Amino acid sequence: MDDNARLQPRLIQRQGDLVPLHSTYEEPSTEVPQSSLNHPLQVDVQGRNVVFSLESGQAPQIGDTNVHTTGPVYNGPVYQQQITQHVTVLQTYEHAHSSSQHALDEVTQPKLPGMAPPPEEAHSSSQLPAQHNLEIETVPKLLETSSTARTQRFSVHKPLRPIEHQTNSALMSLLKHKAIEIIDEASSLADFSNRPIPTVNLAIANKPLQIDDEFQAEGHYHCREELAKVYYRPTGSITCEEMFPRAKETAQQEAERKFKPDKVEAIQCYVQKHGNVVGVVGQAGIGKTTSAKKWAMECLRGELFGETSFFFYIVIRRINFTREMTLLEFLLSTMSVEQDYTLEQEKNILNEICNDPNCVMVFDGFDEAAIESFSTEVPQPLLHSKSNAESYLKHLAGGNLLPRARKIFTSRQSQLYKLHPSYRPRFIVEILGLTSVSQDELGRQICGDRYDDIHQKLSQNRNVFAYCYVPVNFILTLVYMLNYNGDIQFVSLTRVLAFTCGQYLTTNHFRKQEGELDKLAKLAYYAFLKLEIVLRARAFEKAGIKESTADAFANTSVTKHGNLKLTILDGHKVRYFSHLIWQEFFTSFYLMIIMHLDEFENAYKQLEDDRWEMVSKFVCGICDVSVFEILEPLVPECSRKDWKQKKSLILKFIQSKTEVSSKDEILRVCSWAHESNDLAIASSVASLLPDEIDFRDSSLLPVDFENLSYVIQHRAKSLKIFDLSLNKIGNTEAASMGRCLHNVEVLLLMECEIVGEGFVKLCDGVKKLTKPMKRLDLTENKIDNTEADLLAHCVHNTEELILCKCHIRSEGFEKICDGVAKLPTPLKRLDLSHNNIGNTGAVLLSCCLYEIDELVLQECMIESEGFEKLCDGVEKLTKPLKELDLSYNKISNMGAGSLARCCQNIKILVLRECEIGSEGVEKLCDGVEKLTKPMELLDISSNSLSYESAESLARCVHNIDELKGWGNNFTEAGKNVIRSKSRGRVVFGF
């Protein structure tokens, strides 16, 4: 083959690729279509107005996903329709729709499976627009298709031959068109037929990740220190366009900490290496792939990341990890583009890619990589030598290879965070899920007028509602409820998938495939065991699965309500589960329903492995009797093996564990218990929890709150401390917490942004307690008048109430005081520090002091007049206050005089930094000197007191068990005078 022929890239026809009959060829141009913007959707993101334009006739989209990162806040469409006609780029455009704008949307916007266009558009909607204008020598023509054959698959008429073009621009164009073809493939777990779903929007929040410099072993990220780095509170918000600029900014800051200022070249290299990599993480079904596809299409249209030259969209599960190849082979083969270059030509192309700052790469599904260990280091491959796919993938993620190229990696969280720090992206975006507004929008689109009723029942069923921030979970749950008319008591994700699978097998075309589901489950299990995502024809033959059965697991209407369309297997000769969730579900199905007991005894302990997280959850879900009853009829009787014994083994396995303490362990076992809906499993898990649980600043998800609540409810004894501070607690989370408060002694909710309905749910939970909790700390949650009124009606069920920095206003403060005044037994402690209660608040407090043992009023803007009234109330008490803390208020000399006449009713008096002078101290000491019983503590630190004050204190120090006076201007002689008269402890230093 001559050099010119070698230079020509060509498409590889993968097994399963679909090519129309009578295909001919045309040379591709580098032009990428521009979208029409005639239906703008305006969204406000944290005060920032962002407009996303959607073609009014375009393929409908679903899914509004909240995102949170070590990266950005971005709004835009998430779930989008998928074309139903599978054709390659080698199509004619003679029959394209006359409106290139409409046709562009039909092709470039991915569609939901099974969403067929109206009959009059059936022929043109699956074709690329004339505007694509691929410059190919001859143009293939599609067979005309009727509206009843829109999903027809095409066969190959002629073998593919090289595109006759000899420049890198041809390769660039071919890569872009192949990327469009990959993006157009279905990626959703479930979608709808005959139901247009308008778009809802996506948001991303910024959370720069602190990367550890050392990495000890696989699973190191499980320790508390590592989790603190991974899950701390997100800050800031940015747009999608700013992802890479912010990645560079993060890399710049790290470089400046790592290198001295004079190491300019080292800093530049570090920024280039790490500033061009962005990670996108999130749990299964949250929208990682769909988001990546949308960003890819915007990039191809020139709307995102600026100018693009070489563009690679690589689905990681399709990578062959077993053979060695050059870097160019690795990149092109995963795009199904074959090349036959001389060594010199390959070097030239790879050098151009390496030096091109406009090269963009999207790697989708890092967690689906068939590699043994994500944490191990591998040698860095040489640019022009052969190596394996694992080395290329890890060093691309770490920026060590092609540092100038902009790279996006999507993955589930654990696998990306498990990467060795040398390869882990420094800037990561985490997709969080649907907001409540987006849930309502999507729910109405799916359920119509029935949504209000279903939503009400679903919101009462919080154990599954907590999962509904995940779009696919929400869709499947709604369809489940539509089929059951919303009449449910408990719903788990396992139950929803089991129901969906059962419905799937009742369709007419599938009834002839009886007895095959157990074989598919076995295939899923052994493929999962071997880290296999792609399943070839030989694997199906070995499992005894007929090709007709494999074909039956394709787009099929499975429900009588909702017109749900579902894809379990994708591809033709080479197949894979349409979503990893399906492989994990069938793996657990095989374990619990089909596998022999003796084999299960050796297999179930691997459920603790991180990679088996979802499988272990589904295994526990199948322990639910109602789920087993759904799954049992789906396989022949001979295939149902020892379910009760397996459930007993799972229970014994949980009971054999020692106490769990790390955050990830607690969350994992709680998710097992909740999914099982089994009292014995829940009680066993509850016994494993420590008495004090600290989830401060852990970015907990709604499902985490629900799982924790479910298990805590089943504890035999109460939690001593449950700290959820610095986690955002919305309505769903607050409702979850409200149900377990009877088993919590101390609940810490500092800075949790609890407002509105969430505050109502929390107070309802406190109000229903039969025994008061020891402490409720709501520090730095904004308490308006409404929230104050709610607290007033539940304050009787708290022994200590902490309301620091809650921005309580006068009306709200009045309501709280009214509630305190009506208490049957006094509050042990009321802390209102750092609220501007002023003199008015002091007057209100003076009327309810008899119901408070300890009162803390630090920095409450109380002045002399207020202290006068407050001291009047203290003076009238028949029982002394155990503590009165008035620190950081302007008490001055006059206020100190007022305290002097009531100090007999105060055991502990704290007056730090209260602007009290020598005159005020003298008045206060006159009162203390007259006490018939010593004061336990007097703290007058940081009041700039002199030697004269020392003499006054010496007169009364015999009536003070402990005196604190640091931060004053006492001379050493003055201190000695006080010490000489004291009968207790005197502290003048910190």
SVG drawing of the C-alpha trace seen along z (x, -y; Angstrom):
<svg xmlns="http://www.w3.org/2000/svg" viewBox="-56 -54 70 82">
<polyline fill="none" stroke="black" stroke-width="0.4" points="0.0,0.0 1.5,-3.4 1.9,-6.3 -1.1,-8.2 -3.4,-5.2 -2.1,-4.7 -3.0,-8.2 -6.7,-7.7 -8.8,-7.2 -11.9,-5.0 -14.8,-3.9 -14.7,-0.5 -18.0,1.3 -18.5,2.6 -20.7,5.6 -24.1,4.0 -23.4,0.9 -26.1,0.2 -25.5,-0.9 -28.2,-1.5 -28.3,0.5 -26.8,-0.9 -24.2,-3.0 -21.9,-5.2 -19.4,-7.7 -18.9,-11.4 -16.0,-13.3 -16.7,-14.8 -16.3,-18.4 -15.0,-19.9 -18.2,-21.9 -20.3,-21.2 -24.0,-22.3 -25.0,-25.3 -28.3,-25.0 -31.2,-27.2 -32.3,-29.3 -35.9,-30.0 -37.3,-28.8 -35.2,-30.3 -35.5,-28.9 -34.4,-31.4 -33.1,-30.2 -31.9,-32.1 -28.9,-30.5 -28.0,-32.1 -28.8,-35.6 -27.1,-34.9 -29.4,-35.0 -28.5,-32.2 -30.5,-31.6 -30.6,-28.2 -32.3,-28.0 -34.2,-25.0 -35.7,-24.3 -39.5,-24.2 -39.7,-21.2 -36.7,-19.4 -36.7,-16.1 -38.2,-16.3 -35.9,-16.1 -36.2,-15.2 -34.3,-15.6 -33.2,-18.5 -30.1,-17.6 -28.4,-19.4 -24.7,-19.2 -22.0,-19.7 -18.3,-19.6 -15.0,-20.0 -16.1,-22.2 -19.1,-24.5 -23.2,-26.0 -24.6,-25.3 -28.1,-25.0 -29.1,-23.2 -31.0,-20.2 -30.0,-16.8 -32.0,-13.8 -32.7,-14.0 -34.5,-11.8 -32.7,-9.2 -33.2,-8.5 -35.0,-5.2 -33.4,-4.6 -29.8,-3.4 -27.8,-4.5 -24.2,-5.4 -22.8,-8.7 -22.7,-7.4 -26.2,-8.5 -27.8,-10.6 -29.0,-14.0 -31.1,-14.4 -34.1,-13.5 -33.3,-15.7 -36.0,-18.0 -36.2,-21.3 -35.6,-23.0 -32.0,-22.4 -32.7,-23.8 -35.3,-21.2 -33.3,-18.4 -30.3,-19.5 -32.2,-19.1 -33.5,-15.7 -29.9,-14.4 -27.7,-16.4 -30.0,-16.2 -30.0,-12.7 -33.5,-11.2 -35.2,-8.8 -35.5,-5.3 -38.7,-4.6 -39.7,-8.2 -41.0,-8.0 -41.7,-11.3 -45.2,-12.0 -45.9,-10.1 -45.4,-13.0 -41.8,-13.5 -40.9,-9.8 -38.7,-9.7 -36.6,-12.8 -36.3,-12.8 -33.6,-10.2 -31.3,-11.8 -28.6,-14.4 -29.6,-17.8 -28.4,-19.1 -26.5,-21.7 -24.0,-19.0 -22.9,-19.0 -20.5,-16.1 -18.2,-16.3 -18.3,-12.7 -17.7,-11.7 -21.0,-9.9 -24.0,-10.2 -25.8,-7.1 -29.6,-7.1 -31.7,-5.7 -34.4,-3.3 -37.7,-5.0 -39.3,-4.0 -43.0,-4.1 -44.2,-5.5 -44.7,-1.9 -41.1,-1.0 -39.2,-3.8 -37.0,-1.5 -35.9,0.6 -32.3,1.7 -30.3,1.6 -27.9,4.2 -24.6,3.6 -24.8,3.6 -21.1,2.8 -18.1,3.1 -16.8,-0.1 -13.8,-1.6 -11.4,-4.4 -12.5,-8.0 -10.2,-9.4 -8.7,-12.4 -5.1,-12.9 -5.2,-15.6 -5.7,-15.7 -8.8,-17.9 -10.4,-14.8 -9.6,-12.9 -10.9,-15.8 -14.2,-15.8 -14.6,-12.0 -14.0,-12.0 -16.6,-14.7 -19.2,-12.8 -18.4,-9.5 -18.8,-11.4 -22.2,-12.5 -23.1,-8.9 -21.9,-7.7 -23.7,-10.6 -26.9,-9.6 -26.9,-6.2 -29.3,-5.5 -28.0,-5.9 -31.0,-6.2 -32.2,-3.4 -35.9,-4.1 -37.8,-6.5 -41.2,-7.0 -43.0,-6.5 -45.7,-8.7 -45.0,-11.3 -43.2,-14.5 -41.1,-15.5 -40.1,-19.2 -36.7,-20.0 -35.8,-20.8 -32.5,-22.2 -29.1,-21.2 -27.1,-22.9 -23.5,-22.5 -21.9,-23.8 -18.2,-24.4 -16.3,-22.3 -12.5,-22.4 -11.0,-19.1 -8.0,-18.9 -5.9,-16.0 -3.7,-14.1 0.0,-13.8 0.4,-10.3 -1.7,-7.2 -1.3,-4.1 -3.4,-1.4 -6.7,-0.5 -9.6,-1.9 -7.4,-4.5 -10.1,-7.1 -12.4,-5.3 -10.6,-6.9 -12.2,-9.9 -9.4,-12.3 -9.8,-11.3 -13.6,-11.5 -13.4,-15.0 -11.5,-16.0 -13.9,-14.3 -17.1,-15.3 -16.7,-18.8 -19.3,-21.5 -19.4,-23.0 -18.8,-26.7 -19.5,-29.1 -21.1,-28.6 -19.8,-28.9 -21.1,-28.4 -20.4,-25.4 -18.1,-27.6 -15.9,-28.2 -15.2,-24.6 -11.8,-24.5 -10.8,-28.1 -11.6,-27.2 -9.7,-24.0 -6.7,-26.1 -7.3,-28.4 -7.3,-25.5 -4.1,-24.1 -2.5,-27.5 -3.2,-27.8 -1.8,-24.3 1.3,-25.0 2.0,-28.2 1.9,-26.2 4.1,-23.5 6.8,-25.5 8.9,-28.5 8.0,-31.7 11.2,-31.5 10.2,-28.1 8.1,-29.6 8.5,-26.8 7.5,-24.2 4.4,-26.2 3.4,-26.5 3.8,-22.8 1.8,-21.9 -1.1,-24.2 -1.2,-22.8 -1.1,-19.3 -3.9,-19.5 -5.8,-22.5 -7.0,-20.7 -8.7,-17.8 -12.2,-17.9 -13.9,-14.9 -17.7,-14.4 -18.9,-12.1 -22.3,-11.0 -24.2,-7.9 -25.8,-5.4 -28.6,-6.9 -27.9,-10.5 -27.2,-11.8 -23.4,-11.8 -23.5,-10.3 -26.4,-12.5 -24.6,-15.6 -21.4,-14.6 -23.2,-14.1 -24.9,-17.5 -21.5,-19.2 -20.0,-17.2 -22.7,-18.4 -22.3,-22.0 -18.6,-21.7 -19.0,-20.3 -21.3,-23.2 -18.7,-25.6 -20.9,-26.8 -18.7,-25.5 -14.9,-25.5 -14.2,-27.6 -12.7,-26.3 -12.3,-22.5 -10.0,-20.6 -9.6,-16.9 -12.6,-15.7 -12.8,-12.3 -15.9,-10.8 -14.7,-7.6 -17.1,-5.1 -14.7,-3.4 -16.7,-0.1 -15.9,0.5 -12.1,0.2 -10.2,3.4 -8.0,3.6 -6.3,6.9 -4.1,5.8 -1.2,3.4 -1.4,0.6 -0.1,-2.8 -1.7,-5.9 -3.2,-6.8 -4.6,-3.3 -6.1,-3.6 -7.8,-6.8 -9.0,-5.9 -10.1,-2.3 -12.4,-3.3 -14.0,-5.7 -14.4,-2.8 -12.0,-4.6 -9.4,-2.4 -6.1,-3.7 -3.3,-2.2 -0.4,-4.7 3.3,-4.4 5.3,-4.9 6.3,-8.4 2.7,-9.4 1.4,-8.1 4.1,-10.1 3.2,-13.3 -0.5,-12.9 0.1,-12.1 2.5,-15.1 -0.2,-17.4 -2.8,-16.0 -0.2,-16.4 0.6,-20.0 -3.0,-21.1 -4.6,-23.1 -8.0,-22.8 -8.2,-19.0 -11.1,-17.9 -11.6,-14.4 -14.6,-13.1 -14.1,-9.7 -17.5,-8.3 -17.8,-5.7 -14.4,-5.5 -16.0,-3.2 -16.7,-0.7 -13.0,-0.3 -12.0,3.4 -8.9,2.9 -8.0,4.8 -7.1,1.8 -7.8,-1.9 -5.3,-2.8 -2.1,-1.2 0.5,-3.1 1.4,-2.0 4.4,-3.0 3.9,-6.1 3.8,-5.0 6.1,-6.6 4.3,-8.7 5.2,-6.7 5.5,-3.2 2.9,-0.6 1.2,-0.1 -2.0,1.1 -5.3,-0.8 -5.0,-1.0 -1.8,-3.0 -3.1,-5.3 -6.4,-5.9 -4.7,-6.6 -2.0,-8.9 -4.6,-10.8 -6.7,-11.4 -3.6,-12.6 -2.6,-15.0 0.7,-13.1 -0.3,-12.3 -1.5,-15.0 -1.4,-17.7 -2.6,-20.4 -5.8,-18.5 -8.9,-19.4 -10.3,-16.2 -13.5,-15.3 -13.9,-12.0 -17.3,-10.7 -17.4,-8.1 -19.1,-6.9 -17.6,-8.5 -15.7,-5.7 -13.7,-4.7 -12.5,-8.2 -11.7,-9.1 -9.9,-5.8 -7.4,-6.7 -3.8,-7.2 -3.2,-11.0 -0.9,-10.9 -3.9,-10.3 -6.9,-11.7 -8.3,-14.9 -7.8,-18.0 -11.1,-19.5 -14.3,-17.4 -17.9,-18.0 -20.5,-16.0 -24.0,-15.6 -26.4,-15.6 -29.8,-15.1 -33.3,-16.6 -34.4,-19.6 -37.9,-19.6 -39.1,-22.0 -37.7,-19.8 -39.3,-16.7 -42.7,-18.4 -42.1,-19.5 -41.1,-16.1 -43.8,-14.4 -46.5,-16.4 -45.2,-15.6 -45.3,-11.9 -48.4,-11.5 -50.6,-14.4 -53.5,-15.2 -52.8,-12.3 -49.5,-13.7 -50.8,-15.7 -52.3,-12.6 -49.3,-10.4 -46.9,-13.1 -48.8,-13.3 -48.6,-9.5 -45.0,-9.5 -44.0,-12.3 -45.6,-10.3 -43.5,-7.3 -40.2,-9.0 -38.1,-5.9 -38.5,-5.8 -39.1,-9.6 -35.6,-10.1 -34.3,-8.2 -36.2,-10.3 -33.6,-13.0 -32.0,-10.4 -33.9,-10.9 -34.2,-7.3 -35.3,-6.3 -38.0,-9.0 -39.2,-7.9 -39.4,-4.2 -41.1,-4.9 -43.7,-7.1 -44.5,-4.4 -44.6,-1.8 -47.1,-4.0 -49.2,-4.6 -49.6,-0.8 -50.5,-0.4 -52.7,-3.5 -50.4,-5.0 -51.5,-2.3 -48.1,-1.5 -46.8,-1.1 -43.1,-0.7 -41.1,-1.0 -37.4,-0.4 -35.3,-0.7 -35.0,3.1 -38.7,3.4 -39.2,0.9 -36.6,2.7 -38.1,6.1 -41.6,4.8 -40.2,3.3 -38.5,6.5 -41.6,8.5 -43.7,6.2 -41.0,6.5 -41.4,10.3 -45.1,10.1 -45.0,8.5 -46.3,10.6 -43.0,10.9 -41.2,12.1 -43.5,14.9 -41.8,17.3 -38.5,16.9 -39.5,18.6 -36.6,20.0 -34.0,17.6 -34.0,14.9 -32.0,17.2 -29.4,17.6 -29.1,13.9 -28.7,13.4 -25.9,15.9 -24.2,14.2 -24.5,10.9 -23.0,12.3 -19.9,13.9 -19.3,10.9 -19.5,8.6 -17.1,11.0 -14.6,10.7 -15.0,6.9 -16.6,7.5 -19.0,4.8 -19.0,5.7 -20.6,9.1 -19.8,10.8 -21.8,13.4 -19.6,16.2 -20.5,15.3 -24.2,15.6 -23.6,18.9 -21.6,20.2 -24.5,19.1 -27.0,21.0 -28.9,17.8 -30.5,17.8 -30.0,14.9 -33.7,14.4 -33.8,14.0 -31.0,11.4 -32.8,9.6 -36.0,9.6 -34.2,7.5 -34.5,4.4 -36.8,1.4 -40.2,2.7 -43.3,1.1 -43.5,2.7 -46.3,0.9 -49.9,0.3 -49.6,-3.2 -47.0,-5.7 -45.9,-4.0 -42.5,-3.3 -39.9,-2.2 -37.1,-0.1 -33.7,1.1 -32.0,3.8 -29.4,4.9 -27.9,2.7 -26.0,3.7 -26.4,6.6 -23.5,9.1 -21.5,7.2 -23.9,6.4 -23.8,4.7 -26.4,3.8 -27.9,0.4 -27.1,-0.8 -24.7,0.7 -27.6,0.7 -29.2,3.5 -26.1,5.7 -25.8,5.1 -29.5,5.9 -29.2,9.2 -26.0,10.0 -27.9,9.8 -30.8,11.6 -28.5,14.5 -27.0,14.5 -30.2,14.6 -32.6,16.5 -30.6,18.8 -27.1,19.6 -26.7,22.9 -26.4,22.4 -22.9,24.0 -21.6,21.6 -23.4,18.7 -21.6,19.4 -18.3,18.7 -19.6,15.7 -21.6,13.4 -18.7,12.1 -17.4,10.2 -20.4,7.9 -18.2,5.7 -16.0,4.7 -16.6,1.2 -17.3,2.3 -20.1,4.5 -21.8,1.5 -25.0,1.5 -25.0,5.3 -24.9,5.6 -27.8,3.1 -29.9,5.1 -29.1,8.4 -30.5,6.9 -33.4,5.6 -34.2,9.1 -34.3,10.1 -37.6,8.2 -40.4,10.9 -42.5,8.7 -39.6,8.4 -38.9,12.1 -42.6,12.7 -42.3,10.5 -39.1,12.2 -39.9,15.8 -42.3,16.4 -39.8,15.0 -37.6,18.1 -38.4,21.8 -39.0,23.6 -35.8,25.6 -33.8,22.3 -35.1,21.0 -32.5,21.9 -32.6,21.6 -33.8,18.0 -34.5,18.3 -31.2,19.9 -29.4,17.2 -31.3,14.5 -30.2,16.1 -26.6,16.1 -26.8,12.4 -28.2,11.7 -25.5,13.7 -22.9,11.9 -24.2,8.5 -24.4,9.8 -20.8,11.0 -19.5,7.6 -17.9,5.5 -19.1,1.9 -18.8,-0.3 -17.5,-3.8 -16.3,-5.3 -18.8,-7.4 -18.8,-5.2 -19.3,-2.0 -22.2,-3.5 -23.9,-4.8 -23.4,-1.4 -24.8,0.8 -27.7,-1.6 -28.5,-1.4 -28.5,2.4 -31.0,2.3 -33.4,-0.1 -33.4,1.6 -34.2,4.9 -37.3,3.6 -36.7,6.3 -36.9,5.8 -34.2,8.4 -31.7,6.9 -32.5,3.4 -32.1,4.2 -28.8,6.0 -27.4,3.0 -28.7,0.6 -26.7,2.6 -23.5,1.9 -23.8,-1.9 -21.7,-3.8 -23.4,-5.7 -22.1,-9.0 -22.4,-9.6 -20.6,-12.5 -21.6,-13.4 -20.6,-17.1 -19.9,-18.6 -20.3,-15.4 -22.5,-16.5 -25.0,-13.9 -27.6,-13.1 -31.3,-12.8 -31.1,-9.0 -28.4,-9.0 -30.7,-10.9 -33.5,-8.4 -31.3,-5.3 -29.8,-6.7 -33.3,-7.6 -34.6,-4.1 -31.9,-2.4 -31.8,-4.7 -35.5,-4.1 -34.7,-0.4 -32.0,-1.0 -32.5,0.7 -31.1,-2.3 -30.8,-6.0 -27.9,-7.7 -26.1,-9.9 -25.1,-12.4 -26.1,-12.8 -24.2,-15.5 -25.4,-16.6 -24.0,-20.1 -23.0,-21.8 -25.1,-19.5 -27.9,-21.2 -31.2,-19.8 -34.2,-20.3 -37.8,-19.2 -37.1,-15.6 -34.1,-15.3 -35.9,-17.1 -38.9,-14.8 -36.5,-11.8 -34.8,-13.1 -38.2,-13.9 -39.1,-10.2 -36.0,-9.1 -35.8,-11.8 -37.3,-9.5 -34.0,-7.6 -31.7,-10.7 -30.6,-12.4 -28.5,-15.2 -29.2,-16.5 -26.7,-19.0 -27.9,-20.9 -25.6,-23.9 -25.7,-25.8 -27.9,-23.3 -30.1,-25.9 -33.3,-24.5 -36.2,-26.7 -39.9,-26.5 -41.4,-23.1 -38.2,-21.5 -38.4,-23.4 -42.1,-22.4 -41.2,-18.7 -38.4,-19.0 -40.5,-20.7 -43.4,-18.2 -40.9,-15.4 -39.8,-17.2 -43.4,-18.0 -44.4,-14.3 -41.6,-13.1 -42.9,-11.3 -39.6,-12.1 -37.7,-15.4 -34.3,-15.3 -31.4,-16.5 -30.2,-19.1 -31.3,-20.6 -28.7,-22.9 -30.0,-25.0 -27.0,-27.5 -26.8,-29.6 -30.1,-28.5 -32.2,-31.5 -35.3,-31.6 -38.0,-34.0 -41.3,-34.7 -42.9,-31.5 -40.0,-29.3 -40.0,-30.9 -43.7,-30.1 -43.0,-26.5 -40.2,-26.3 -42.5,-27.8 -44.9,-24.9 -42.2,-22.2 -39.7,-23.7 -41.3,-21.7 -39.6,-18.6 -36.1,-19.9 -34.0,-20.2 -31.4,-22.5 -32.2,-24.8 -29.3,-26.4 -30.3,-29.3 -27.0,-31.1 -26.7,-33.4 -30.3,-32.6 -31.2,-36.2 -34.3,-36.1 -36.4,-39.3 -38.4,-40.9 -41.7,-39.3 -40.1,-35.8 -38.3,-36.4 -41.6,-37.2 -43.1,-33.9 -40.2,-31.9 -40.4,-33.6 -44.1,-32.9 -43.4,-29.2 -40.7,-29.2 -43.0,-30.8 -45.5,-28.0 -43.1,-25.2 -44.1,-22.6 -40.4,-22.1 -37.6,-24.7 -35.2,-24.5 -31.8,-23.4 -30.1,-25.8 -31.2,-28.4 -28.5,-30.0 -29.5,-33.0 -26.0,-34.4 -25.3,-36.6 -28.9,-37.5 -29.8,-41.2 -32.4,-40.9 -31.5,-44.3 -33.3,-45.9 -36.7,-44.8 -35.6,-41.2 -34.1,-41.6 -37.5,-42.8 -39.3,-39.7 -36.7,-37.4 -37.1,-38.9 -40.7,-37.6 -39.8,-33.9 -36.5,-33.5 -38.2,-31.2 -38.4,-28.6 -34.6,-28.7 -31.7,-27.2 -28.9,-28.5 -29.1,-31.5 -26.5,-32.5 -26.8,-35.9 -23.4,-36.6 -23.2,-39.6 -27.0,-40.3 -26.7,-44.1 -28.2,-44.6 -27.3,-47.9 -27.8,-49.4 -31.6,-49.8 -32.1,-46.2 -29.8,-44.9 -31.8,-46.9 -35.0,-45.0 -33.2,-41.7 -31.8,-42.1 -35.2,-42.9 -36.4,-39.5 -33.3,-37.7 -33.8,-39.4 -37.4,-38.1 -36.4,-34.5 -37.1,-32.0 -34.6,-29.6 -31.1,-30.8 -30.0,-30.7 -27.3,-28.1 -25.5,-30.3 -25.9,-33.8 -23.5,-34.6 -23.6,-38.2 -20.2,-38.4 -19.6,-40.9 -22.5,-43.2 -21.9,-46.8 -22.9,-46.3 -20.7,-49.2 -20.6,-50.4 -24.3,-51.0 -25.2,-47.5 -22.7,-46.1 -24.5,-48.0 -27.7,-46.3 -26.1,-42.9 -24.8,-43.6 -28.3,-43.6 -29.3,-40.3 -26.1,-38.3 -27.4,-36.2 -29.6,-34.5 -26.7,-33.6 -24.4,-30.7 -22.2,-31.3 -21.8,-34.8 -19.7,-35.3 -18.9,-38.9 -16.1,-38.7 -15.3,-41.9 -18.3,-43.9 -16.6,-47.3 -16.9,-47.3 -14.5,-49.7 -13.2,-50.0 -16.3,-51.7 -18.5,-48.9 -16.3,-46.2 -16.5,-47.9 -20.3,-47.9 -20.4,-44.3 -18.0,-43.3 -20.2,-45.0 -23.0,-42.6 -20.7,-39.5 -19.3,-40.4 -22.7,-40.2 -23.5,-36.7 -24.4,-34.2 -23.4,-31.3 -20.3,-31.5 -20.7,-32.1 -19.4,-29.1 -17.7,-31.1 -17.2,-34.8 -15.5,-35.5 -14.6,-39.1 -11.9,-38.6 -10.9,-41.2 -12.4,-44.2 -9.1,-46.3 -9.3,-46.3 -6.5,-48.0 -4.9,-47.6 -7.9,-49.4 -10.2,-46.7 -7.8,-44.1 -8.3,-45.6 -12.1,-45.5 -12.0,-41.8 -9.8,-41.0 -12.6,-42.1 -15.1,-39.6 -13.0,-36.8 -13.7,-34.7 -17.2,-34.4 -16.1,-33.1 -15.2,-29.4 -13.4,-30.2 -12.4,-33.6 -11.2,-34.2 -9.6,-37.5 -7.3,-37.1 -6.9,-39.9 -7.0,-42.7 -4.3,-45.2 -3.7,-43.8 -0.2,-44.2 1.6,-41.3 1.1,-42.9 -2.7,-43.2 -2.9,-39.5 -1.0,-38.5 -3.5,-40.5 -6.4,-38.6 -4.7,-35.2 -3.9,-35.9 -7.6,-36.4 -9.0,-33.6 -10.3,-30.3 -10.8,-28.8 -9.2,-28.9 -8.0,-32.1 -7.0,-32.1 -5.2,-35.1 -4.0,-33.3 -5.4,-31.4"/>
</svg>
